């Protein structure tokens, strides 16, 4: 699993690939959920996307959605409480447990 928090200047975020991996959901399903509820995600900030190279291919790229702390936390509330989601929510990788990203990662 990649790092939960990504710092780019003053922007602190995670992405849909990390959340999909941590919750055991297909990335495609996570993106569908984000797109289905995009109006709510946009209330916490504009949704942005980036291309990320697949781990298993040099040529293949995947579009991943950047999520700020509030968006990532909102996304976690949309998942059912399957055992793997509960475990992820209670792990050190969880957006819920990480909390206050800017205060922790931006100087």
C-alpha positions in Angstrom: 0.0 0.0 0.0 1.3 3.5 -0.8 1.6 6.3 1.7 -1.8 7.5 2.8 -0.9 11.2 2.8 0.8 12.9 -0.2 2.2 16.3 0.3 2.6 18.6 -2.7 3.6 22.1 -1.5 0.8 23.2 0.7 -1.6 20.6 -0.7 -2.1 17.5 1.4 -4.2 14.7 0.1 -4.5 11.0 -0.5 -5.9 9.3 -3.6 -8.5 6.8 -4.6 -6.0 4.1 -5.4 -4.7 4.1 -1.7 -8.3 4.0 -0.4 -9.2 1.2 -2.8 -6.2 -0.8 -1.8 -6.7 -0.3 1.9 -10.4 -1.2 1.9 -10.1 -4.1 -0.5 -12.4 -2.5 -3.1 -11.8 -2.4 -6.8 -10.4 1.0 -7.8 -13.1 1.3 -10.5 -15.8 0.8 -7.9 -14.3 3.5 -5.7 -14.2 5.9 -8.6 -17.8 5.1 -9.4 -18.8 5.9 -5.8 -16.9 9.2 -5.9 -18.5 10.2 -9.3 -22.0 9.2 -8.1 -21.7 11.5 -5.1 -19.4 14.1 -6.6 -21.7 17.0 -5.6 -21.1 16.1 -2.0 -17.4 15.6 -2.4 -17.2 19.0 -4.1 -18.7 20.6 -1.0 -15.4 19.7 0.7 -13.2 21.0 -2.2 -12.9 20.5 -5.9 -12.2 17.0 -7.1 -9.0 16.7 -9.0 -7.4 13.8 -10.8 -4.0 12.7 -11.8 -2.5 9.9 -13.9 -0.5 7.3 -12.0 1.6 4.6 -13.6 0.5 1.1 -12.9 2.9 -0.9 -10.7 2.8 -3.9 -13.1 3.3 -2.0 -16.3 5.5 0.7 -17.6 3.0 1.9 -20.3 -0.3 1.5 -18.4 -1.6 4.6 -16.5 -4.6 4.9 -14.2 -6.6 8.0 -13.5 -6.7 8.5 -9.7 -8.8 11.0 -7.8 -7.1 13.2 -5.3 -9.0 13.5 -2.0 -8.4 16.0 0.8 -8.8 14.9 4.4 -12.6 15.8 4.5 -13.2 14.0 1.2 -11.4 10.9 2.2 -13.2 10.8 5.5 -16.6 11.2 3.7 -15.6 8.4 1.3 -15.0 6.1 4.2 -18.5 6.7 5.5 -19.9 5.5 2.2 -18.4 2.0 2.5 -20.2 -0.7 4.3 -18.7 -2.0 7.6 -17.2 -5.1 6.1 -14.4 -6.6 8.2 -11.6 -5.3 5.9 -13.1 -1.7 6.0 -13.4 -1.8 9.7 -9.8 -3.0 10.0 -8.6 -0.2 7.6 -10.6 2.4 9.5 -8.7 1.3 12.7 -5.3 1.1 11.1 -2.6 3.8 10.9 -3.4 4.2 7.2 -7.0 5.3 7.9 -7.9 8.9 7.0 -10.0 8.9 10.1 -7.0 8.0 12.4 -4.5 10.2 10.5 -6.5 13.4 11.1 -5.4 17.0 10.7 -3.1 16.3 7.7 -1.9 19.8 7.1 -0.9 20.3 10.7 1.0 17.0 10.6 2.6 17.2 7.2 3.1 20.8 6.1 5.6 23.0 7.9 
